[in-house]
Amino acid sequence: MNGWLGLFLLILACLGLLWAFRVRHSMLQLAGAALLFGAAGYAALGSPQVPSSPRSAEQRTPPIPLTNLRHAFYGNFGPTEHWLLISESLARRGKTEEAAGVLQSAVREHPGDPALWVGLGNALADHANTITPASELAFRRANELAPGYPAPRFFYGLALARSGDSKDAVAIWREILAEAPADASWRPFVEDAVAALDRPQQKPQAATGS
């Protein structure tokens, strides 16, 4: 994952946390401005365009938590929420294999729960540090169980983006926005995701003679 994408996901997670705590309107705008100011400082002083160096399993940074984004789509209190919280807690401690294992057990016990399948898709992608056929299958199953609901496609797009496929991710998110009600509570997160990744490439300026 390159620095820009990691920075975007961190900002998105922070905004999701603020939204979960019902921060709205001017306060949310102020918080967003503060986050963007910090991002601008990082862009000026850091090197976000440089990919992370390879690390061993012991050195790997735990995955960016997706709990708040998941709550934006599915709410905070579902019948299988405890499975997801256990898995996400393990992932935050870097135990990505155990996190995926928890949700593999969960979908065997509750095979008709789309939120669990989305969680499994996220967990498998986190463990592999990229999207895999197994994680794609989990997202596809979630989509089959909840046809037309945007969450499986959104998180599938996020897994693509985290794997370096920003173009396909943005295309999926644009489809979601085209179908979404204007007042959908999760719509701002999809719009922010598109805005963060759908920046036109700047063409290098031709050198001018003296």
Short mmCIF file of the C-alpha atoms (twelve columns), coordinates in Angstrom:
data_MODEL
# 
_entry.id   MODEL 
# 
loop_
_atom_site.group_PDB 
_atom_site.id 
_atom_site.type_symbol 
_atom_site.label_atom_id 
_atom_site.label_alt_id 
_atom_site.label_comp_id 
_atom_site.label_asym_id 
_atom_site.label_seq_id 
_atom_site.Cartn_x 
_atom_site.Cartn_y 
_atom_site.Cartn_z 
_atom_site.pdbx_PDB_model_num 
ATOM 1   C CA . MET A 1   0.000   0.000   0.000   1 
ATOM 2   C CA . ASN A 2   1.476   3.366   -0.899  1 
ATOM 3   C CA . GLY A 3   1.532   6.324   1.449   1 
ATOM 4   C CA . TRP A 4   -1.258  8.266   -0.266  1 
ATOM 5   C CA . LEU A 5   -3.719  5.396   0.015   1 
ATOM 6   C CA . GLY A 6   -2.775  4.693   3.621   1 
ATOM 7   C CA . LEU A 7   -3.223  8.360   4.472   1 
ATOM 8   C CA . PHE A 8   -6.622  8.441   2.728   1 
ATOM 9   C CA . LEU A 9   -7.830  5.343   4.598   1 
ATOM 10  C CA . LEU A 10  -6.715  6.806   7.915   1 
ATOM 11  C CA . ILE A 11  -8.612  10.053  7.239   1 
ATOM 12  C CA . LEU A 12  -11.676 8.075   6.172   1 
ATOM 13  C CA . ALA A 13  -11.544 5.997   9.354   1 
ATOM 14  C CA . CYS A 14  -11.276 9.161   11.490  1 
ATOM 15  C CA . LEU A 15  -14.269 10.709  9.743   1 
ATOM 16  C CA . GLY A 16  -16.182 7.490   10.239  1 
ATOM 17  C CA . LEU A 17  -15.452 7.602   13.972  1 
ATOM 18  C CA . LEU A 18  -16.657 11.206  14.188  1 
ATOM 19  C CA . TRP A 19  -19.816 10.292  12.274  1 
ATOM 20  C CA . ALA A 20  -20.439 7.355   14.616  1 
ATOM 21  C CA . PHE A 21  -20.274 9.771   17.560  1 
ATOM 22  C CA . ARG A 22  -22.876 11.954  15.796  1 
ATOM 23  C CA . VAL A 23  -20.532 14.827  14.990  1 
ATOM 24  C CA . ARG A 24  -22.355 16.757  12.271  1 
ATOM 25  C CA . HIS A 25  -22.460 19.952  10.203  1 
ATOM 26  C CA . SER A 26  -19.957 22.671  11.174  1 
ATOM 27  C CA . MET A 27  -18.110 20.540  13.729  1 
ATOM 28  C CA . LEU A 28  -17.627 17.758  11.184  1 
ATOM 29  C CA . GLN A 29  -16.416 20.296  8.611   1 
ATOM 30  C CA . LEU A 30  -13.974 21.725  11.164  1 
ATOM 31  C CA . ALA A 31  -12.641 18.274  12.008  1 
ATOM 32  C CA . GLY A 32  -12.320 17.454  8.305   1 
ATOM 33  C CA . ALA A 33  -10.402 20.660  7.728   1 
ATOM 34  C CA . ALA A 34  -8.013  19.779  10.557  1 
ATOM 35  C CA . LEU A 35  -7.409  16.320  9.085   1 
ATOM 36  C CA . LEU A 36  -6.779  17.776  5.627   1 
ATOM 37  C CA . PHE A 37  -4.385  20.336  7.131   1 
ATOM 38  C CA . GLY A 38  -2.437  17.512  8.724   1 
ATOM 39  C CA . ALA A 39  -2.448  15.615  5.441   1 
ATOM 40  C CA . ALA A 40  -1.123  18.682  3.647   1 
ATOM 41  C CA . GLY A 41  1.714   18.882  6.153   1 
ATOM 42  C CA . TYR A 42  2.546   15.250  5.573   1 
ATOM 43  C CA . ALA A 43  2.502   15.788  1.815   1 
ATOM 44  C CA . ALA A 44  4.855   18.747  2.171   1 
ATOM 45  C CA . LEU A 45  7.317   17.157  4.597   1 
ATOM 46  C CA . GLY A 46  6.956   13.417  4.073   1 
ATOM 47  C CA . SER A 47  7.124   11.095  1.101   1 
ATOM 48  C CA . PRO A 48  3.611   9.658   0.690   1 
ATOM 49  C CA . GLN A 49  4.273   8.600   -2.894  1 
ATOM 50  C CA . VAL A 50  6.951   6.114   -1.826  1 
ATOM 51  C CA . PRO A 51  5.640   2.554   -1.333  1 
ATOM 52  C CA . SER A 52  6.169   0.946   2.037   1 
ATOM 53  C CA . SER A 53  9.201   -1.291  2.323   1 
ATOM 54  C CA . PRO A 54  8.509   -5.025  2.654   1 
ATOM 55  C CA . ARG A 55  8.249   -6.230  6.247   1 
ATOM 56  C CA . SER A 56  8.094   -9.566  7.967   1 
ATOM 57  C CA . ALA A 57  4.921   -10.765 9.675   1 
ATOM 58  C CA . GLU A 58  6.303   -9.589  13.029  1 
ATOM 59  C CA . GLN A 59  7.037   -6.109  11.667  1 
ATOM 60  C CA . ARG A 60  3.827   -5.671  9.658   1 
ATOM 61  C CA . THR A 61  1.660   -2.741  10.722  1 
ATOM 62  C CA . PRO A 62  -1.828  -3.908  11.731  1 
ATOM 63  C CA . PRO A 63  -4.528  -3.241  9.112   1 
ATOM 64  C CA . ILE A 64  -6.338  0.082   9.176   1 
ATOM 65  C CA . PRO A 65  -9.569  -0.547  11.128  1 
ATOM 66  C CA . LEU A 66  -12.737 -0.591  9.045   1 
ATOM 67  C CA . THR A 67  -15.178 -0.830  11.962  1 
ATOM 68  C CA . ASN A 68  -16.564 2.673   11.592  1 
ATOM 69  C CA . LEU A 69  -17.011 2.376   7.836   1 
ATOM 70  C CA . ARG A 70  -18.816 -0.925  8.379   1 
ATOM 71  C CA . HIS A 71  -21.098 0.704   10.955  1 
ATOM 72  C CA . ALA A 72  -21.930 3.449   8.459   1 
ATOM 73  C CA . PHE A 73  -23.461 0.815   6.170   1 
ATOM 74  C CA . TYR A 74  -24.774 -1.800  8.584   1 
ATOM 75  C CA . GLY A 75  -25.305 0.081   11.848  1 
ATOM 76  C CA . ASN A 76  -23.743 -0.606  15.232  1 
ATOM 77  C CA . PHE A 77  -25.961 -3.389  16.534  1 
ATOM 78  C CA . GLY A 78  -26.443 -6.430  14.342  1 
ATOM 79  C CA . PRO A 79  -27.184 -9.988  15.450  1 
ATOM 80  C CA . THR A 80  -23.672 -11.112 14.500  1 
ATOM 81  C CA . GLU A 81  -21.822 -7.962  15.578  1 
ATOM 82  C CA . HIS A 82  -19.834 -9.812  18.252  1 
ATOM 83  C CA . TRP A 83  -18.132 -11.976 15.618  1 
ATOM 84  C CA . LEU A 84  -17.053 -8.910  13.666  1 
ATOM 85  C CA . LEU A 85  -15.796 -7.072  16.740  1 
ATOM 86  C CA . ILE A 86  -13.702 -10.062 17.820  1 
ATOM 87  C CA . SER A 87  -12.200 -10.363 14.339  1 
ATOM 88  C CA . GLU A 88  -11.448 -6.647  14.083  1 
ATOM 89  C CA . SER A 89  -9.890  -6.660  17.546  1 
ATOM 90  C CA . LEU A 90  -7.547  -9.460  16.493  1 
ATOM 91  C CA . ALA A 91  -6.680  -7.635  13.261  1 
ATOM 92  C CA . ARG A 92  -5.769  -4.475  15.177  1 
ATOM 93  C CA . ARG A 93  -3.222  -6.547  17.098  1 
ATOM 94  C CA . GLY A 94  -1.743  -7.860  13.872  1 
ATOM 95  C CA . LYS A 95  -3.310  -11.322 14.218  1 
ATOM 96  C CA . THR A 96  -4.792  -11.274 10.734  1 
ATOM 97  C CA . GLU A 97  -4.860  -15.045 10.280  1 
ATOM 98  C CA . GLU A 98  -6.851  -15.491 13.494  1 
ATOM 99  C CA . ALA A 99  -9.129  -12.601 12.476  1 
ATOM 100 C CA . ALA A 100 -9.980  -14.344 9.217   1 
ATOM 101 C CA . GLY A 101 -10.423 -17.661 11.032  1 
ATOM 102 C CA . VAL A 102 -13.016 -16.182 13.379  1 
ATOM 103 C CA . LEU A 103 -15.131 -15.031 10.458  1 
ATOM 104 C CA . GLN A 104 -14.708 -18.286 8.583   1 
ATOM 105 C CA . SER A 105 -16.293 -19.953 11.615  1 
ATOM 106 C CA . ALA A 106 -18.949 -17.239 11.739  1 
ATOM 107 C CA . VAL A 107 -20.102 -17.680 8.140   1 
ATOM 108 C CA . ARG A 108 -20.333 -21.435 8.658   1 
ATOM 109 C CA . GLU A 109 -22.689 -20.776 11.576  1 
ATOM 110 C CA . HIS A 110 -24.560 -17.881 9.902   1 
ATOM 111 C CA . PRO A 111 -24.215 -18.446 6.138   1 
ATOM 112 C CA . GLY A 112 -27.015 -16.024 5.288   1 
ATOM 113 C CA . ASP A 113 -25.528 -12.931 6.948   1 
ATOM 114 C CA . PRO A 114 -24.081 -10.542 4.317   1 
ATOM 115 C CA . ALA A 115 -22.266 -8.377  6.894   1 
ATOM 116 C CA . LEU A 116 -20.250 -11.415 7.994   1 
ATOM 117 C CA . TRP A 117 -19.283 -12.197 4.412   1 
ATOM 118 C CA . VAL A 118 -18.168 -8.588  3.884   1 
ATOM 119 C CA . GLY A 119 -16.135 -8.830  7.085   1 
ATOM 120 C CA . LEU A 120 -14.577 -12.072 5.867   1 
ATOM 121 C CA . GLY A 121 -13.674 -10.470 2.547   1 
ATOM 122 C CA . ASN A 122 -11.980 -7.612  4.402   1 
ATOM 123 C CA . ALA A 123 -10.187 -9.974  6.792   1 
ATOM 124 C CA . LEU A 124 -8.864  -12.210 4.018   1 
ATOM 125 C CA . ALA A 125 -7.621  -9.198  2.045   1 
ATOM 126 C CA . ASP A 126 -5.958  -7.827  5.191   1 
ATOM 127 C CA . HIS A 127 -4.220  -11.123 5.906   1 
ATOM 128 C CA . ALA A 128 -2.872  -11.452 2.363   1 
ATOM 129 C CA . ASN A 129 -2.150  -7.715  2.165   1 
ATOM 130 C CA . THR A 130 -3.954  -7.797  -1.196  1 
ATOM 131 C CA . ILE A 131 -7.239  -8.980  -2.654  1 
ATOM 132 C CA . THR A 132 -7.339  -12.740 -3.270  1 
ATOM 133 C CA . PRO A 133 -9.727  -15.178 -4.977  1 
ATOM 134 C CA . ALA A 134 -11.006 -16.165 -1.530  1 
ATOM 135 C CA . SER A 135 -11.746 -12.579 -0.537  1 
ATOM 136 C CA . GLU A 136 -13.393 -11.916 -3.910  1 
ATOM 137 C CA . LEU A 137 -15.605 -14.954 -3.322  1 
ATOM 138 C CA . ALA A 138 -16.628 -13.603 0.095   1 
ATOM 139 C CA . PHE A 139 -17.585 -10.213 -1.339  1 
ATOM 140 C CA . ARG A 140 -19.490 -11.914 -4.163  1 
ATOM 141 C CA . ARG A 141 -21.425 -14.033 -1.663  1 
ATOM 142 C CA . ALA A 142 -22.329 -10.927 0.346   1 
ATOM 143 C CA . ASN A 143 -23.588 -9.266  -2.822  1 
ATOM 144 C CA . GLU A 144 -25.710 -12.308 -3.673  1 
ATOM 145 C CA . LEU A 145 -27.291 -12.249 -0.215  1 
ATOM 146 C CA . ALA A 146 -28.067 -8.512  -0.399  1 
ATOM 147 C CA . PRO A 147 -28.517 -7.681  -4.096  1 
ATOM 148 C CA . GLY A 148 -28.621 -3.968  -4.719  1 
ATOM 149 C CA . TYR A 149 -27.228 -3.003  -1.311  1 
ATOM 150 C CA . PRO A 150 -24.011 -1.014  -1.737  1 
ATOM 151 C CA . ALA A 151 -21.909 -2.282  1.174   1 
ATOM 152 C CA . PRO A 152 -20.467 -5.424  -0.479  1 
ATOM 153 C CA . ARG A 153 -19.506 -3.490  -3.590  1 
ATOM 154 C CA . PHE A 154 -18.075 -0.580  -1.595  1 
ATOM 155 C CA . PHE A 155 -15.795 -2.811  0.465   1 
ATOM 156 C CA . TYR A 156 -14.855 -4.854  -2.580  1 
ATOM 157 C CA . GLY A 157 -13.812 -1.586  -4.231  1 
ATOM 158 C CA . LEU A 158 -11.867 -0.649  -1.113  1 
ATOM 159 C CA . ALA A 159 -10.043 -3.986  -1.203  1 
ATOM 160 C CA . LEU A 160 -9.195  -3.340  -4.866  1 
ATOM 161 C CA . ALA A 161 -7.899  0.126   -4.038  1 
ATOM 162 C CA . ARG A 162 -5.783  -1.200  -1.183  1 
ATOM 163 C CA . SER A 163 -4.349  -3.717  -3.657  1 
ATOM 164 C CA . GLY A 164 -3.349  -0.934  -6.063  1 
ATOM 165 C CA . ASP A 165 -6.308  -1.126  -8.459  1 
ATOM 166 C CA . SER A 166 -7.662  2.378   -7.948  1 
ATOM 167 C CA . LYS A 167 -9.229  2.607   -11.419 1 
ATOM 168 C CA . ASP A 168 -11.631 -0.308  -10.935 1 
ATOM 169 C CA . ALA A 169 -12.352 0.785   -7.366  1 
ATOM 170 C CA . VAL A 170 -13.427 4.250   -8.499  1 
ATOM 171 C CA . ALA A 171 -15.572 2.766   -11.277 1 
ATOM 172 C CA . ILE A 172 -17.442 0.619   -8.724  1 
ATOM 173 C CA . TRP A 173 -17.917 3.547   -6.350  1 
ATOM 174 C CA . ARG A 174 -19.236 5.747   -9.149  1 
ATOM 175 C CA . GLU A 175 -21.829 3.080   -9.961  1 
ATOM 176 C CA . ILE A 176 -22.879 3.053   -6.312  1 
ATOM 177 C CA . LEU A 177 -23.269 6.844   -6.268  1 
ATOM 178 C CA . ALA A 178 -25.303 6.788   -9.480  1 
ATOM 179 C CA . GLU A 179 -27.806 4.449   -7.803  1 
ATOM 180 C CA . ALA A 180 -27.697 5.906   -4.284  1 
ATOM 181 C CA . PRO A 181 -30.408 8.124   -2.765  1 
ATOM 182 C CA . ALA A 182 -29.198 11.677  -2.241  1 
ATOM 183 C CA . ASP A 183 -29.854 11.440  1.511   1 
ATOM 184 C CA . ALA A 184 -28.202 8.051   2.134   1 
ATOM 185 C CA . SER A 185 -26.232 8.309   5.389   1 
ATOM 186 C CA . TRP A 186 -23.259 6.448   3.907   1 
ATOM 187 C CA . ARG A 187 -23.122 8.460   0.678   1 
ATOM 188 C CA . PRO A 188 -20.492 10.986  1.946   1 
ATOM 189 C CA . PHE A 189 -18.038 8.161   2.584   1 
ATOM 190 C CA . VAL A 190 -18.357 6.905   -0.991  1 
ATOM 191 C CA . GLU A 191 -18.023 10.438  -2.348  1 
ATOM 192 C CA . ASP A 192 -14.905 11.014  -0.248  1 
ATOM 193 C CA . ALA A 193 -13.421 7.744   -1.484  1 
ATOM 194 C CA . VAL A 194 -13.971 8.733   -5.112  1 
ATOM 195 C CA . ALA A 195 -12.572 12.220  -4.544  1 
ATOM 196 C CA . ALA A 196 -9.460  10.832  -2.869  1 
ATOM 197 C CA . LEU A 197 -8.558  8.385   -5.636  1 
ATOM 198 C CA . ASP A 198 -10.012 9.937   -8.794  1 
ATOM 199 C CA . ARG A 199 -7.464  12.723  -9.165  1 
ATOM 200 C CA . PRO A 200 -6.236  13.320  -12.716 1 
ATOM 201 C CA . GLN A 201 -2.582  12.584  -13.296 1 
ATOM 202 C CA . GLN A 202 -0.557  15.759  -13.741 1 
ATOM 203 C CA . LYS A 203 1.363   15.822  -16.996 1 
ATOM 204 C CA . PRO A 204 5.008   16.842  -16.684 1 
ATOM 205 C CA . GLN A 205 5.722   20.282  -18.075 1 
ATOM 206 C CA . ALA A 206 7.999   20.487  -21.096 1 
ATOM 207 C CA . ALA A 207 11.385  21.904  -20.353 1 
ATOM 208 C CA . THR A 208 11.902  25.431  -21.640 1 
ATOM 209 C CA . GLY A 209 15.145  26.775  -22.976 1 
ATOM 210 C CA . SER A 210 16.865  29.697  -21.340 1 
# 
